[in-house]
Amino acid sequence: MFLTFKAFWKKLYQKLLLFQGAWCKISNSLEDQGIDFHL
């Protein structure tokens, strides 16, 4: 049970990192267009 729980959190964390990376790219491209946009 503990191992599956740990694996679940690891997957969730990786998804969060991917989302954060995508968010950085989006906000950077918006800034290139002259829109200042920070979360």
Secondary structure, 3 states (H helix, E strand, C coil): CHHHHHHHHHHHHHHHHHHHHHHHHHHHHHHHCCCCCCC
